[in-house]
Amino acid sequence: TSPILFPPAVAVFSIDGIKTVSATNDTPKGSMYKYFHDWLGLGLLTSNFGLWKTRRRMLTKTFHFNILKTYLDVFIKRTNFAFEVVSLTSIQTHPPSEEVADTGKSVDIFPHCTHLTLDVIGLCAFGQDLRSQLDDKPSEYVQSIYQASECLFYRIFT
C-alpha cells in the first residue's frame, strides 16, 4: 500500500488519453473518497462507476443548457458581487494607487470563491439565499460546512 499522501494516480495529457480513461467503466474512486462517505453519502462525488452512472443519468436533464440559462442572472449578479468584494479586499490591503497585479502581492480569493459557490448553489438548487457573501459573520450553514471540512481534514491526515 502507498502512503495516504501519495496514492496511486494517473495523469492524462491528451484528448485521446481522456477518452481512454473516460471509457473505462470499472475505475474505482481513490481511497481518500471513503472519508467523505459519512458526510456526503454515496453520490456523484463519492460513488464508483455503477452507482455514479445511475445518479449521473438522473441529473443530466437538470444541467441542460436551457435550464442553466434561467440561472444566468444569479450567476452574473453573485459573481459581480464577489468581484467587488475581492477588489475592496485588495484595496484595503494595498495602497489605492497600486495595482495588485503589479505589486507581486497576493490576495486570497479562496474564501470568496467558497461563498460565491455556496450562494449560487443555495439559490439555484434550493431556492435559499444563504447570504454567505453579504454577512460579516458566516451563516450557521456556512459555519457547519467549514466545521465538517475541518473534521474531514483532521480525519484524513491524523
N, C-alpha and C positions, 0 to 999 in steps of 0.2 A: 504494500500500500504506500501511497505517496503522502507526504505531509499535507495538512489542510491548506497551507498557504500556496502549495504548488500542485494543484490537482491536474490530472491529465487534461490536455486541451488540444483543440485543433484550430489552426489559423488558416483562414481562407483569403486568397489574394486575387481571385479572378472570378468572373461570371460563371465560367464552367465549373469551378470549384464549388461555388454557392449552389449551383444546380445539382451537383452530385450530392452534397451534404443534405440539401433540401429534399431530395428524392429518397433518402434513406428513411425507412418507416420505423425502425426499431432503435434509434439512437436514444439512450436513456439520458435523463437530466443529470447534471453533475451532483455529486454527493452533498454539496452545500445546500441544495434546494430542500433537503429533508428538514432543515432548521426552520423553514418557512411554513411547513405544514400545519403546525399548531395555530399559527396566526392567520394564514391565508387559505388553509384547506387545500384541496386538490382542484385547482382551477387552471386557467390557461398558463399562468406563470410557472406553476409547480408540477403539473401532471406530465406523465410520459405520453408517447405518441397516441395510443389508442383513445384514451380519455381526452387528450388535448384535441384530437381531430373532431371528436363529437362536439365538444364545447365550442370549438372554433367555428364549426358549421352553424351552430345556433346563433352565434354573434355576427356572422358575416353580413347579414342584411342590415344590422344596426349601423355598420360602418360604411354603408353605401354612400357614394358621393353626394347624392341629392339630399340625404338625411343630414349629412355633415354640413352641407351648405346652410341649413337652418340655424346652425350654431355659430356661423361665421361672425356675427355681430358680437357674441360673447367672447370669442377668441380675440378679436381685434381690440375690443374695449379693455379686456383684462390684460392683454399683452402690452398695450399702450400705457396702462396704469403702472405695470411692473417696470417698464422702461423709464417712466418718470421717477419712480421710487429709486431705481438704481442710479439715475442721473443725479438726483438730490443727494443720495448717499455719497457719490463720488465728489460732489461739490463740497459736502461737509468735511470730507477727509483730505481734500486738496484745495489749494487756493483757486478762486474762480477764474483767474487768468490762465491757469494751466489746463491743458487738455490731458486727461488721464492717460490716454494712449501715448502721449509724448513724454510722460514722466518716468515710464518704466515701472510704476507702482501698480498694484493690482487692486481690484475691487471684488470682494467675494459675492458672487451672484447666486451661489447655491441656495441660500435661504429664500431668495426672491423667486427663483425658479420653482422651488418646492411649493411656496404659497400660491404662485400663479397656477401651477398644475392642480393643486387642491381646489382652488376657486373654480377653475374651468370644469373639472370633473364633478364637483358638487352641484354646479348649476346645470350642466348638460345631462348628467346621468341621474341625478337625484332631485333636481329642481330646488336645491337648497343653496342659499348664499352663505358660504362659510366665513366670508369676510376675513379671510386669513391675511390678505394684503392690507386691509384697512385698519385693523386694530393694532394698537401698540403692543398689547399682550395677546399672544396666540390664544385662540379659542380652545375650549375644552377638547374638542375633537382633534385639533392640530397638536395640542399638548400630548394627547394619548397616542397619536401617530409617532411623535418624537420618542415617547417613552417606550413604545413597542419596538421601535428601531434600535434604541439603546440596549434593550433586553436581548434582542436578537444578536446584535453585535457582540455583547458580552457572552452569550451562549456559544457563538461560533468560535471566538478567539480566546476563551479561557478554559 
